[in-house]
Amino acid sequence: MKRSLITAGIIGVVVTVIVGALHASKLMLGLETTAGELVSRYASATRVVSEKWQYVFVLL
């Protein structure tokens, strides 16, 4: 394996541990709640969209 791939893997593991610890300690609760509300508002989630946009959303 190349060194850059190993380095990227180590950085990924470190970031995962840090984010997991922040999530477990609930230090990011306000940010997570705000982001969750922006993404899943009921009014915007149940709005009718055109047929073309439905295909885009299904692909996402």
mmCIF file as Biopython writes it, N, C-alpha, C and O atoms, coordinates in Angstrom:
data_model
#
loop_
_atom_site.group_PDB
_atom_site.id
_atom_site.type_symbol
_atom_site.label_atom_id
_atom_site.label_alt_id
_atom_site.label_comp_id
_atom_site.label_asym_id
_atom_site.label_entity_id
_atom_site.label_seq_id
_atom_site.pdbx_PDB_ins_code
_atom_site.Cartn_x
_atom_site.Cartn_y
_atom_site.Cartn_z
_atom_site.occupancy
_atom_site.B_iso_or_equiv
_atom_site.auth_seq_id
_atom_site.auth_asym_id
_atom_site.pdbx_PDB_model_num
ATOM 1   N N  . MET A ? 1  ? 0.841   -1.186 0.000   1.0 0.0 1  A 1 
ATOM 2   C CA . MET A ? 1  ? 0.000   0.000  0.000   1.0 0.0 1  A 1 
ATOM 3   C C  . MET A ? 1  ? 0.883   1.246  0.000   1.0 0.0 1  A 1 
ATOM 4   O O  . MET A ? 1  ? 1.989   1.255  0.540   1.0 0.0 1  A 1 
ATOM 5   N N  . LYS A ? 2  ? 0.366   2.270  -0.610  1.0 0.0 2  A 1 
ATOM 6   C CA . LYS A ? 2  ? 1.109   3.520  -0.635  1.0 0.0 2  A 1 
ATOM 7   C C  . LYS A ? 2  ? 1.010   4.210  0.721   1.0 0.0 2  A 1 
ATOM 8   O O  . LYS A ? 2  ? 0.048   4.030  1.467   1.0 0.0 2  A 1 
ATOM 9   N N  . ARG A ? 3  ? 2.024   4.997  1.011   1.0 0.0 3  A 1 
ATOM 10  C CA . ARG A ? 3  ? 2.028   5.711  2.297   1.0 0.0 3  A 1 
ATOM 11  C C  . ARG A ? 3  ? 0.874   6.693  2.403   1.0 0.0 3  A 1 
ATOM 12  O O  . ARG A ? 3  ? 0.298   6.863  3.477   1.0 0.0 3  A 1 
ATOM 13  N N  . SER A ? 4  ? 0.530   7.347  1.284   1.0 0.0 4  A 1 
ATOM 14  C CA . SER A ? 4  ? -0.558  8.327  1.345   1.0 0.0 4  A 1 
ATOM 15  C C  . SER A ? 4  ? -1.890  7.654  1.683   1.0 0.0 4  A 1 
ATOM 16  O O  . SER A ? 4  ? -2.725  8.242  2.370   1.0 0.0 4  A 1 
ATOM 17  N N  . LEU A ? 5  ? -2.088  6.435  1.207   1.0 0.0 5  A 1 
ATOM 18  C CA . LEU A ? 5  ? -3.320  5.716  1.519   1.0 0.0 5  A 1 
ATOM 19  C C  . LEU A ? 5  ? -3.369  5.331  2.992   1.0 0.0 5  A 1 
ATOM 20  O O  . LEU A ? 5  ? -4.420  5.422  3.626   1.0 0.0 5  A 1 
ATOM 21  N N  . ILE A ? 6  ? -2.251  4.907  3.527   1.0 0.0 6  A 1 
ATOM 22  C CA . ILE A ? 6  ? -2.185  4.567  4.954   1.0 0.0 6  A 1 
ATOM 23  C C  . ILE A ? 6  ? -2.402  5.814  5.802   1.0 0.0 6  A 1 
ATOM 24  O O  . ILE A ? 6  ? -3.121  5.777  6.801   1.0 0.0 6  A 1 
ATOM 25  N N  . THR A ? 7  ? -1.777  6.921  5.398   1.0 0.0 7  A 1 
ATOM 26  C CA . THR A ? 7  ? -1.940  8.183  6.125   1.0 0.0 7  A 1 
ATOM 27  C C  . THR A ? 7  ? -3.401  8.635  6.095   1.0 0.0 7  A 1 
ATOM 28  O O  . THR A ? 7  ? -3.939  9.072  7.113   1.0 0.0 7  A 1 
ATOM 29  N N  . ALA A ? 8  ? -4.037  8.530  4.936   1.0 0.0 8  A 1 
ATOM 30  C CA . ALA A ? 8  ? -5.445  8.917  4.829   1.0 0.0 8  A 1 
ATOM 31  C C  . ALA A ? 8  ? -6.317  8.026  5.708   1.0 0.0 8  A 1 
ATOM 32  O O  . ALA A ? 8  ? -7.269  8.509  6.322   1.0 0.0 8  A 1 
ATOM 33  N N  . GLY A ? 9  ? -6.010  6.753  5.774   1.0 0.0 9  A 1 
ATOM 34  C CA . GLY A ? 9  ? -6.762  5.843  6.636   1.0 0.0 9  A 1 
ATOM 35  C C  . GLY A ? 9  ? -6.620  6.188  8.103   1.0 0.0 9  A 1 
ATOM 36  O O  . GLY A ? 9  ? -7.596  6.160  8.853   1.0 0.0 9  A 1 
ATOM 37  N N  . ILE A ? 10 ? -5.397  6.517  8.515   1.0 0.0 10 A 1 
ATOM 38  C CA . ILE A ? 10 ? -5.155  6.893  9.913   1.0 0.0 10 A 1 
ATOM 39  C C  . ILE A ? 10 ? -5.897  8.181  10.253  1.0 0.0 10 A 1 
ATOM 40  O O  . ILE A ? 10 ? -6.511  8.287  11.315  1.0 0.0 10 A 1 
ATOM 41  N N  . ILE A ? 11 ? -5.840  9.158  9.349   1.0 0.0 11 A 1 
ATOM 42  C CA . ILE A ? 11 ? -6.549  10.417 9.579   1.0 0.0 11 A 1 
ATOM 43  C C  . ILE A ? 11 ? -8.053  10.163 9.664   1.0 0.0 11 A 1 
ATOM 44  O O  . ILE A ? 11 ? -8.731  10.755 10.505  1.0 0.0 11 A 1 
ATOM 45  N N  . GLY A ? 12 ? -8.579  9.297  8.810   1.0 0.0 12 A 1 
ATOM 46  C CA . GLY A ? 12 ? -10.002 8.967  8.844   1.0 0.0 12 A 1 
ATOM 47  C C  . GLY A ? 12 ? -10.418 8.335  10.155  1.0 0.0 12 A 1 
ATOM 48  O O  . GLY A ? 12 ? -11.477 8.655  10.695  1.0 0.0 12 A 1 
ATOM 49  N N  . VAL A ? 13 ? -9.587  7.435  10.671  1.0 0.0 13 A 1 
ATOM 50  C CA . VAL A ? 13 ? -9.891  6.789  11.954  1.0 0.0 13 A 1 
ATOM 51  C C  . VAL A ? 13 ? -9.858  7.809  13.087  1.0 0.0 13 A 1 
ATOM 52  O O  . VAL A ? 13 ? -10.724 7.794  13.962  1.0 0.0 13 A 1 
ATOM 53  N N  . VAL A ? 14 ? -8.867  8.692  13.078  1.0 0.0 14 A 1 
ATOM 54  C CA . VAL A ? 14 ? -8.750  9.712  14.127  1.0 0.0 14 A 1 
ATOM 55  C C  . VAL A ? 14 ? -9.957  10.647 14.103  1.0 0.0 14 A 1 
ATOM 56  O O  . VAL A ? 14 ? -10.525 10.954 15.151  1.0 0.0 14 A 1 
ATOM 57  N N  . VAL A ? 15 ? -10.347 11.099 12.917  1.0 0.0 15 A 1 
ATOM 58  C CA . VAL A ? 15 ? -11.504 11.992 12.806  1.0 0.0 15 A 1 
ATOM 59  C C  . VAL A ? 15 ? -12.778 11.277 13.253  1.0 0.0 15 A 1 
ATOM 60  O O  . VAL A ? 15 ? -13.630 11.876 13.910  1.0 0.0 15 A 1 
ATOM 61  N N  . THR A ? 16 ? -12.909 10.004 12.901  1.0 0.0 16 A 1 
ATOM 62  C CA . THR A ? 16 ? -14.074 9.227  13.320  1.0 0.0 16 A 1 
ATOM 63  C C  . THR A ? 16 ? -14.151 9.114  14.832  1.0 0.0 16 A 1 
ATOM 64  O O  . THR A ? 16 ? -15.230 9.242  15.411  1.0 0.0 16 A 1 
ATOM 65  N N  . VAL A ? 17 ? -13.026 8.878  15.469  1.0 0.0 17 A 1 
ATOM 66  C CA . VAL A ? 17 ? -13.000 8.769  16.930  1.0 0.0 17 A 1 
ATOM 67  C C  . VAL A ? 17 ? -13.351 10.109 17.575  1.0 0.0 17 A 1 
ATOM 68  O O  . VAL A ? 17 ? -14.098 10.153 18.552  1.0 0.0 17 A 1 
ATOM 69  N N  . ILE A ? 18 ? -12.815 11.195 17.032  1.0 0.0 18 A 1 
ATOM 70  C CA . ILE A ? 18 ? -13.090 12.524 17.597  1.0 0.0 18 A 1 
ATOM 71  C C  . ILE A ? 18 ? -14.575 12.868 17.463  1.0 0.0 18 A 1 
ATOM 72  O O  . ILE A ? 18 ? -15.202 13.307 18.427  1.0 0.0 18 A 1 
ATOM 73  N N  . VAL A ? 19 ? -15.131 12.668 16.271  1.0 0.0 19 A 1 
ATOM 74  C CA . VAL A ? 19 ? -16.545 12.984 16.063  1.0 0.0 19 A 1 
ATOM 75  C C  . VAL A ? 19 ? -17.430 12.065 16.903  1.0 0.0 19 A 1 
ATOM 76  O O  . VAL A ? 19 ? -18.442 12.511 17.444  1.0 0.0 19 A 1 
ATOM 77  N N  . GLY A ? 20 ? -17.068 10.806 17.015  1.0 0.0 20 A 1 
ATOM 78  C CA . GLY A ? 20 ? -17.828 9.881  17.859  1.0 0.0 20 A 1 
ATOM 79  C C  . GLY A ? 20 ? -17.809 10.294 19.315  1.0 0.0 20 A 1 
ATOM 80  O O  . GLY A ? 20 ? -18.828 10.209 20.000  1.0 0.0 20 A 1 
ATOM 81  N N  . ALA A ? 21 ? -16.648 10.745 19.798  1.0 0.0 21 A 1 
ATOM 82  C CA . ALA A ? 21 ? -16.545 11.198 21.185  1.0 0.0 21 A 1 
ATOM 83  C C  . ALA A ? 21 ? -17.371 12.462 21.410  1.0 0.0 21 A 1 
ATOM 84  O O  . ALA A ? 21 ? -18.030 12.596 22.441  1.0 0.0 21 A 1 
ATOM 85  N N  . LEU A ? 22 ? -17.339 13.392 20.450  1.0 0.0 22 A 1 
ATOM 86  C CA . LEU A ? 22 ? -18.146 14.606 20.579  1.0 0.0 22 A 1 
ATOM 87  C C  . LEU A ? 22 ? -19.636 14.274 20.563  1.0 0.0 22 A 1 
ATOM 88  O O  . LEU A ? 22 ? -20.418 14.882 21.293  1.0 0.0 22 A 1 
ATOM 89  N N  . HIS A ? 23 ? -20.021 13.325 19.743  1.0 0.0 23 A 1 
ATOM 90  C CA . HIS A ? 23 ? -21.428 12.920 19.691  1.0 0.0 23 A 1 
ATOM 91  C C  . HIS A ? 23 ? -21.847 12.242 20.995  1.0 0.0 23 A 1 
ATOM 92  O O  . HIS A ? 23 ? -22.935 12.503 21.510  1.0 0.0 23 A 1 
ATOM 93  N N  . ALA A ? 24 ? -21.000 11.385 21.523  1.0 0.0 24 A 1 
ATOM 94  C CA . ALA A ? 24 ? -21.323 10.670 22.762  1.0 0.0 24 A 1 
ATOM 95  C C  . ALA A ? 24 ? -21.393 11.614 23.957  1.0 0.0 24 A 1 
ATOM 96  O O  . ALA A ? 24 ? -22.194 11.407 24.868  1.0 0.0 24 A 1 
ATOM 97  N N  . SER A ? 25 ? -20.551 12.657 23.955  1.0 0.0 25 A 1 
ATOM 98  C CA . SER A ? 25 ? -20.553 13.596 25.073  1.0 0.0 25 A 1 
ATOM 99  C C  . SER A ? 25 ? -21.618 14.681 24.918  1.0 0.0 25 A 1 
ATOM 100 O O  . SER A ? 25 ? -21.780 15.523 25.801  1.0 0.0 25 A 1 
ATOM 101 N N  . LYS A ? 26 ? -22.336 14.663 23.811  1.0 0.0 26 A 1 
ATOM 102 C CA . LYS A ? 26 ? -23.425 15.599 23.516  1.0 0.0 26 A 1 
ATOM 103 C C  . LYS A ? 26 ? -22.961 17.049 23.438  1.0 0.0 26 A 1 
ATOM 104 O O  . LYS A ? 26 ? -23.742 17.966 23.691  1.0 0.0 26 A 1 
ATOM 105 N N  . LEU A ? 27 ? -21.698 17.258 23.091  1.0 0.0 27 A 1 
ATOM 106 C CA . LEU A ? 27 ? -21.212 18.616 22.893  1.0 0.0 27 A 1 
ATOM 107 C C  . LEU A ? 27 ? -21.713 19.207 21.578  1.0 0.0 27 A 1 
ATOM 108 O O  . LEU A ? 27 ? -21.784 20.427 21.431  1.0 0.0 27 A 1 
ATOM 109 N N  . MET A ? 28 ? -22.055 18.352 20.634  1.0 0.0 28 A 1 
ATOM 110 C CA . MET A ? 28 ? -22.522 18.815 19.329  1.0 0.0 28 A 1 
ATOM 111 C C  . MET A ? 28 ? -24.041 18.730 19.203  1.0 0.0 28 A 1 
ATOM 112 O O  . MET A ? 28 ? -24.574 18.811 18.096  1.0 0.0 28 A 1 
ATOM 113 N N  . LEU A ? 29 ? -24.739 18.569 20.316  1.0 0.0 29 A 1 
ATOM 114 C CA . LEU A ? 29 ? -26.182 18.354 20.271  1.0 0.0 29 A 1 
ATOM 115 C C  . LEU A ? 29 ? -26.918 19.528 19.632  1.0 0.0 29 A 1 
ATOM 116 O O  . LEU A ? 29 ? -27.839 19.320 18.842  1.0 0.0 29 A 1 
ATOM 117 N N  . GLY A ? 30 ? -26.529 20.746 19.957  1.0 0.0 30 A 1 
ATOM 118 C CA . GLY A ? 30 ? -27.184 21.920 19.372  1.0 0.0 30 A 1 
ATOM 119 C C  . GLY A ? 30 ? -27.007 21.977 17.869  1.0 0.0 30 A 1 
ATOM 120 O O  . GLY A ? 30 ? -27.955 22.255 17.135  1.0 0.0 30 A 1 
ATOM 121 N N  . LEU A ? 31 ? -25.796 21.714 17.413  1.0 0.0 31 A 1 
ATOM 122 C CA . LEU A ? 31 ? -25.518 21.722 15.978  1.0 0.0 31 A 1 
ATOM 123 C C  . LEU A ? 31 ? -26.266 20.596 15.270  1.0 0.0 31 A 1 
ATOM 124 O O  . LEU A ? 31 ? -26.820 20.798 14.189  1.0 0.0 31 A 1 
ATOM 125 N N  . GLU A ? 32 ? -26.282 19.421 15.871  1.0 0.0 32 A 1 
ATOM 126 C CA . GLU A ? 32 ? -26.987 18.283 15.270  1.0 0.0 32 A 1 
ATOM 127 C C  . GLU A ? 32 ? -28.486 18.533 15.207  1.0 0.0 32 A 1 
ATOM 128 O O  . GLU A ? 32 ? -29.131 18.194 14.214  1.0 0.0 32 A 1 
ATOM 129 N N  . THR A ? 33 ? -29.040 19.118 16.248  1.0 0.0 33 A 1 
ATOM 130 C CA . THR A ? 33 ? -30.474 19.408 16.273  1.0 0.0 33 A 1 
ATOM 131 C C  . THR A ? 33 ? -30.837 20.435 15.213  1.0 0.0 33 A 1 
ATOM 132 O O  . THR A ? 33 ? -31.826 20.276 14.497  1.0 0.0 33 A 1 
ATOM 133 N N  . THR A ? 34 ? -30.036 21.488 15.113  1.0 0.0 34 A 1 
ATOM 134 C CA . THR A ? 34 ? -30.290 22.526 14.115  1.0 0.0 34 A 1 
ATOM 135 C C  . THR A ? 34 ? -30.196 21.965 12.707  1.0 0.0 34 A 1 
ATOM 136 O O  . THR A ? 34 ? -31.056 22.240 11.870  1.0 0.0 34 A 1 
ATOM 137 N N  . ALA A ? 35 ? -29.167 21.188 12.440  1.0 0.0 35 A 1 
ATOM 138 C CA . ALA A ? 35 ? -29.007 20.595 11.111  1.0 0.0 35 A 1 
ATOM 139 C C  . ALA A ? 35 ? -30.139 19.622 10.812  1.0 0.0 35 A 1 
ATOM 140 O O  . ALA A ? 35 ? -30.631 19.571 9.684   1.0 0.0 35 A 1 
ATOM 141 N N  . GLY A ? 36 ? -30.550 18.863 11.795  1.0 0.0 36 A 1 
ATOM 142 C CA . GLY A ? 36 ? -31.657 17.930 11.602  1.0 0.0 36 A 1 
ATOM 143 C C  . GLY A ? 36 ? -32.966 18.625 11.304  1.0 0.0 36 A 1 
ATOM 144 O O  . GLY A ? 36 ? -33.754 18.151 10.486  1.0 0.0 36 A 1 
ATOM 145 N N  . GLU A ? 37 ? -33.204 19.749 11.963  1.0 0.0 37 A 1 
ATOM 146 C CA . GLU A ? 37 ? -34.434 20.501 11.711  1.0 0.0 37 A 1 
ATOM 147 C C  . GLU A ? 37 ? -34.425 21.125 10.323  1.0 0.0 37 A 1 
ATOM 148 O O  . GLU A ? 37 ? -35.464 21.181 9.664   1.0 0.0 37 A 1 
ATOM 149 N N  . LEU A ? 38 ? -33.274 21.590 9.875   1.0 0.0 38 A 1 
ATOM 150 C CA . LEU A ? 38 ? -33.189 22.171 8.539   1.0 0.0 38 A 1 
ATOM 151 C C  . LEU A ? 38 ? -33.444 21.120 7.464   1.0 0.0 38 A 1 
ATOM 152 O O  . LEU A ? 38 ? -34.077 21.406 6.448   1.0 0.0 38 A 1 
ATOM 153 N N  . VAL A ? 39 ? -32.961 19.929 7.686   1.0 0.0 39 A 1 
ATOM 154 C CA . VAL A ? 39 ? -33.079 18.877 6.678   1.0 0.0 39 A 1 
ATOM 155 C C  . VAL A ? 39 ? -34.462 18.251 6.668   1.0 0.0 39 A 1 
ATOM 156 O O  . VAL A ? 39 ? -34.958 17.874 5.607   1.0 0.0 39 A 1 
ATOM 157 N N  . SER A ? 40 ? -35.090 18.134 7.823   1.0 0.0 40 A 1 
ATOM 158 C CA . SER A ? 40 ? -36.328 17.351 7.894   1.0 0.0 40 A 1 
ATOM 159 C C  . SER A ? 40 ? -37.531 18.153 8.367   1.0 0.0 40 A 1 
ATOM 160 O O  . SER A ? 40 ? -38.303 17.674 9.198   1.0 0.0 40 A 1 
ATOM 161 N N  . ARG A ? 41 ? -37.699 19.326 7.867   1.0 0.0 41 A 1 
ATOM 162 C CA . ARG A ? 41 ? -38.915 20.078 8.187   1.0 0.0 41 A 1 
ATOM 163 C C  . ARG A ? 41 ? -40.108 19.391 7.543   1.0 0.0 41 A 1 
ATOM 164 O O  . ARG A ? 41 ? -40.040 18.965 6.390   1.0 0.0 41 A 1 
ATOM 165 N N  . TYR A ? 42 ? -41.181 19.287 8.276   1.0 0.0 42 A 1 
ATOM 166 C CA . TYR A ? 42 ? -42.348 18.551 7.786   1.0 0.0 42 A 1 
ATOM 167 C C  . TYR A ? 42 ? -42.946 19.218 6.551   1.0 0.0 42 A 1 
ATOM 168 O O  . TYR A ? 42 ? -43.317 18.537 5.596   1.0 0.0 42 A 1 
ATOM 169 N N  . ALA A ? 43 ? -43.041 20.543 6.567   1.0 0.0 43 A 1 
ATOM 170 C CA . ALA A ? 43 ? -43.673 21.243 5.448   1.0 0.0 43 A 1 
ATOM 171 C C  . ALA A ? 43 ? -42.888 21.056 4.156   1.0 0.0 43 A 1 
ATOM 172 O O  . ALA A ? 43 ? -43.480 20.868 3.093   1.0 0.0 43 A 1 
ATOM 173 N N  . SER A ? 44 ? -41.588 21.105 4.237   1.0 0.0 44 A 1 
ATOM 174 C CA . SER A ? 44 ? -40.799 20.937 3.020   1.0 0.0 44 A 1 
ATOM 175 C C  . SER A ? 44 ? -40.687 19.478 2.612   1.0 0.0 44 A 1 
ATOM 176 O O  . SER A ? 44 ? -40.491 19.179 1.434   1.0 0.0 44 A 1 
ATOM 177 N N  . ALA A ? 45 ? -40.807 18.570 3.564   1.0 0.0 45 A 1 
ATOM 178 C CA . ALA A ? 45 ? -40.700 17.148 3.237   1.0 0.0 45 A 1 
ATOM 179 C C  . ALA A ? 45 ? -41.956 16.619 2.563   1.0 0.0 45 A 1 
ATOM 180 O O  . ALA A ? 45 ? -41.886 15.642 1.817   1.0 0.0 45 A 1 
ATOM 181 N N  . THR A ? 46 ? -43.092 17.236 2.806   1.0 0.0 46 A 1 
ATOM 182 C CA . THR A ? 46 ? -44.346 16.739 2.241   1.0 0.0 46 A 1 
ATOM 183 C C  . THR A ? 46 ? -44.825 17.566 1.058   1.0 0.0 46 A 1 
ATOM 184 O O  . THR A ? 46 ? -45.929 17.351 0.558   1.0 0.0 46 A 1 
ATOM 185 N N  . ARG A ? 47 ? -44.013 18.498 0.612   1.0 0.0 47 A 1 
ATOM 186 C CA . ARG A ? 47 ? -44.402 19.338 -0.516  1.0 0.0 47 A 1 
ATOM 187 C C  . ARG A ? 47 ? -44.345 18.528 -1.814  1.0 0.0 47 A 1 
ATOM 188 O O  . ARG A ? 47 ? -43.489 17.658 -1.976  1.0 0.0 47 A 1 
ATOM 189 N N  . VAL A ? 48 ? -45.246 18.819 -2.715  1.0 0.0 48 A 1 
ATOM 190 C CA . VAL A ? 48 ? -45.282 18.123 -4.000  1.0 0.0 48 A 1 
ATOM 191 C C  . VAL A ? 48 ? -44.241 18.744 -4.922  1.0 0.0 48 A 1 
ATOM 192 O O  . VAL A ? 48 ? -44.153 19.966 -5.038  1.0 0.0 48 A 1 
ATOM 193 N N  . VAL A ? 49 ? -43.460 17.902 -5.572  1.0 0.0 49 A 1 
ATOM 194 C CA . VAL A ? 49 ? -42.465 18.376 -6.532  1.0 0.0 49 A 1 
ATOM 195 C C  . VAL A ? 49 ? -42.804 17.808 -7.901  1.0 0.0 49 A 1 
ATOM 196 O O  . VAL A ? 49 ? -43.584 16.864 -8.026  1.0 0.0 49 A 1 
ATOM 197 N N  . SER A ? 50 ? -42.207 18.398 -8.918  1.0 0.0 50 A 1 
ATOM 198 C CA . SER A ? 50 ? -42.489 17.929 -10.271 1.0 0.0 50 A 1 
ATOM 199 C C  . SER A ? 50 ? -41.885 16.548 -10.507 1.0 0.0 50 A 1 
ATOM 200 O O  . SER A ? 50 ? -41.034 16.082 -9.750  1.0 0.0 50 A 1 
ATOM 201 N N  . GLU A ? 51 ? -42.346 15.917 -11.566 1.0 0.0 51 A 1 
ATOM 202 C CA . GLU A ? 51 ? -41.900 14.557 -11.872 1.0 0.0 51 A 1 
ATOM 203 C C  . GLU A ? 51 ? -40.402 14.510 -12.162 1.0 0.0 51 A 1 
ATOM 204 O O  . GLU A ? 51 ? -39.731 13.550 -11.782 1.0 0.0 51 A 1 
ATOM 205 N N  . LYS A ? 52 ? -39.874 15.525 -12.825 1.0 0.0 52 A 1 
ATOM 206 C CA . LYS A ? 52 ? -38.441 15.553 -13.148 1.0 0.0 52 A 1 
ATOM 207 C C  . LYS A ? 52 ? -37.596 15.624 -11.879 1.0 0.0 52 A 1 
ATOM 208 O O  . LYS A ? 52 ? -36.564 14.960 -11.782 1.0 0.0 52 A 1 
ATOM 209 N N  . TRP A ? 53 ? -38.026 16.423 -10.912 1.0 0.0 53 A 1 
ATOM 210 C CA . TRP A ? 53 ? -37.273 16.527 -9.663  1.0 0.0 53 A 1 
ATOM 211 C C  . TRP A ? 53 ? -37.332 15.234 -8.868  1.0 0.0 53 A 1 
ATOM 212 O O  . TRP A ? 53 ? -36.385 14.911 -8.152  1.0 0.0 53 A 1 
ATOM 213 N N  . GLN A ? 54 ? -38.413 14.493 -8.976  1.0 0.0 54 A 1 
ATOM 214 C CA . GLN A ? 54 ? -38.515 13.222 -8.262  1.0 0.0 54 A 1 
ATOM 215 C C  . GLN A ? 54 ? -37.435 12.255 -8.720  1.0 0.0 54 A 1 
ATOM 216 O O  . GLN A ? 54 ? -36.870 11.527 -7.904  1.0 0.0 54 A 1 
ATOM 217 N N  . TYR A ? 55 ? -37.144 12.238 -10.013 1.0 0.0 55 A 1 
ATOM 218 C CA . TYR A ? 55 ? -36.077 11.369 -10.514 1.0 0.0 55 A 1 
ATOM 219 C C  . TYR A ? 55 ? -34.723 11.777 -9.944  1.0 0.0 55 A 1 
ATOM 220 O O  . TYR A ? 55 ? -33.902 10.922 -9.613  1.0 0.0 55 A 1 
ATOM 221 N N  . VAL A ? 56 ? -34.491 13.074 -9.830  1.0 0.0 56 A 1 
ATOM 222 C CA . VAL A ? 56 ? -33.229 13.557 -9.258  1.0 0.0 56 A 1 
ATOM 223 C C  . VAL A ? 56 ? -33.124 13.138 -7.802  1.0 0.0 56 A 1 
ATOM 224 O O  . VAL A ? 56 ? -32.071 12.673 -7.364  1.0 0.0 56 A 1 
ATOM 225 N N  . PHE A ? 57 ? -34.208 13.298 -7.046  1.0 0.0 57 A 1 
ATOM 226 C CA . PHE A ? 57 ? -34.174 12.945 -5.629  1.0 0.0 57 A 1 
ATOM 227 C C  . PHE A ? 57 ? -34.002 11.448 -5.416  1.0 0.0 57 A 1 
ATOM 228 O O  . PHE A ? 57 ? -33.333 11.030 -4.471  1.0 0.0 57 A 1 
ATOM 229 N N  . VAL A ? 58 ? -34.594 10.644 -6.278  1.0 0.0 58 A 1 
ATOM 230 C CA . VAL A ? 58 ? -34.430 9.194  -6.160  1.0 0.0 58 A 1 
ATOM 231 C C  . VAL A ? 58 ? -32.983 8.812  -6.415  1.0 0.0 58 A 1 
ATOM 232 O O  . VAL A ? 58 ? -32.446 7.936  -5.737  1.0 0.0 58 A 1 
ATOM 233 N N  . LEU A ? 59 ? -32.346 9.456  -7.380  1.0 0.0 59 A 1 
ATOM 234 C CA . LEU A ? 59 ? -30.942 9.159  -7.664  1.0 0.0 59 A 1 
ATOM 235 C C  . LEU A ? 59 ? -30.023 9.575  -6.522  1.0 0.0 59 A 1 
ATOM 236 O O  . LEU A ? 59 ? -28.991 8.946  -6.290  1.0 0.0 59 A 1 
ATOM 237 N N  . LEU A ? 60 ? -30.401 10.640 -5.807  1.0 0.0 60 A 1 
ATOM 238 C CA . LEU A ? 60 ? -29.577 11.071 -4.677  1.0 0.0 60 A 1 
ATOM 239 C C  . LEU A ? 60 ? -29.708 10.086 -3.550  1.0 0.0 60 A 1 
ATOM 240 O O  . LEU A ? 60 ? -29.092 10.264 -2.500  1.0 0.0 60 A 1 
#
